[in-house]
Amino acid sequence: MAQPLNYLKESPSQTAGPYVHIGCTPNFAGIHGVYDHDLGSGPMASDKTRGERITIRGFVHDGAGMPLKDALVEIWQADADGLYNSPSETRGSADPNFFGWGRCPGDMATGEFVFETIKPGRVPFRDGRLMAPHISFWVVARGINIGLNTRMYFSDEEAANAEDPILSRIEHRVRVPTLIGQREGDTVTFNIHLQGEKETVFFDV
Amino acid sequence: MKNTLPETTPFFARDRAWHPPAFTPGYKTSILRSPQRALISLEGTRSEITGPVFGHNTLGEFDNDLIVNYAQPGESAIGERIMVYGRVLDERGRGVPGALVEFWQANAGGRYRHKKETYLAPLDPNFGGFGRTITDEEGNYAFRTVKPGPYPWPNGVNDWRPAHIHFSVFGHGFSQRLITQMYFEGDPMIWICPIVKTIPDEQAIRSLIAALDMNATIPHDLRAYKFDIVLRGRRSTLFENRPEGN
């Protein structure tokens, strides 16, 4: 027997369940008076935030093509210069007027999620090459046993997308469009498909 | 987060055999909500190793006290009074300071305060069923609540959830993000629950069962349950000429 390594095991995930709103977005769930606002709700950019305003809209679809009406979507992104508002960001100071994290429950009637934010700048990959502008997504819901990680890239960044180190490593090129938000004007549409022919690429991050 | 080097290394690979798989037909809702294709491995870039930091000004005075945070003045929630406490750790066994922990649960009768909830058990007018806190410098957290009741749910004809509390936890990197559930020591319902059984490993299930701690119990007031939560660990920074880690 060798020496024990003594690592702990990560706590196993369990589904967020149908009532995730109670804990994460209680005002959205109609429970008022405890939190003054739901964390991560509302516009992510203020008047002072640098960068180009965009609105991201989308649905999370199940394997029968039906939009989930009980999903919770979180996003995390860099500022307009490609800097993250995090102590682990060592390349400089991010825009102090941009937190970079948002949370939105799918609408209870339609399932749509909406984020009002800015377009992020480019962030370097581990070897220094620049990644194309992208936003990290994390999706939880009833029936999802462990949160799903994906990324949204932008349709108006064809050249940057073509040299992106993550997009380039996807063997099945036909799946790459599942990661591209379609931009029209200031709106970027990003639909997530949990299953089926259009299944979104999810990452083991 | 004290005066230490910034955490710039990627996280340990997630042990996917320890977590529940996406497709678990015993939990019916997972059937149409489970991706079927392989996940694409992505070694942590800046986008994964960074994450939001929540300041203590996020919190209200009673956010960690579910016994009173929704109650009328002078009143309190009905049920077995308990305290849940523990540490948020990483896989190296180090405390995770400044971690936002959110929790939600049914009331003592097994009823959630949610417009889509249809169980016949009554709402408690003094119980909202949620709270949050931020871990201290050693990763400690604690909150007061009442013990949630078990409840039936539409899956099998006669499926019941064991008493449980949902937890949402942020670490220091967005890829540490975790949602899980805490169960209570001694509950026979744990081992017949289709959602618990999505976890393939019995030891993994046991790591979600909080222990009754009579030493932390407050006499004539409330009992204490200890529940530690482990987030992914970071690779080492021993060789500092490689700022991204080894």
Interface residues (C-beta under 8 A of the other chain):
Chain A: N6 Y7 L8 K9 E10 S11 P12 S13 Q14 T15 A16 G17 P18 Y19 V20 H21 I22 G23 C24 P26 A29 G30 I31 G33 V34 Y35 D36 L39 D62 G63 A64 L68 D70 E74 W76 A78 Y84 N85 S86 P87 S88 E89 T90 F99 G100 W101 M108 V123 P124 F125 R126 M131 H134 S136 W138 V140 A141 R142 G143 I144 N145 I146 G147 L148 N149 R151 I166 R169 I170 R175 L194 Q195 E199 T200 V201 F202 F203 D204 V205
Chain B: M1 P6 E7 T8 F12 A13 R14 D15 R16 W18 H19 P20 P21 A22 T24 Y27 T29 S30 I31 L32 R33 S34 P35 Q36 R37 L39 I40 S41 L42 E43 G44 T45 R46 S47 E48 I49 T50 G51 P52 V53 F54 T58 G60 F62 D63 N69 Y70 L89 D90 E91 R92 G93 E102 F103 W104 Y112 R113 H114 K115 K116 E117 G128 G129 F130 R132 H166 S168 H172 G173 F174 S175 R177 L178 I179 T180 Q181 I195 V196 T198 I199 D201 Q203 A204 I205 S207 L208 I229 V230 L231 R232 G233 P243 E244
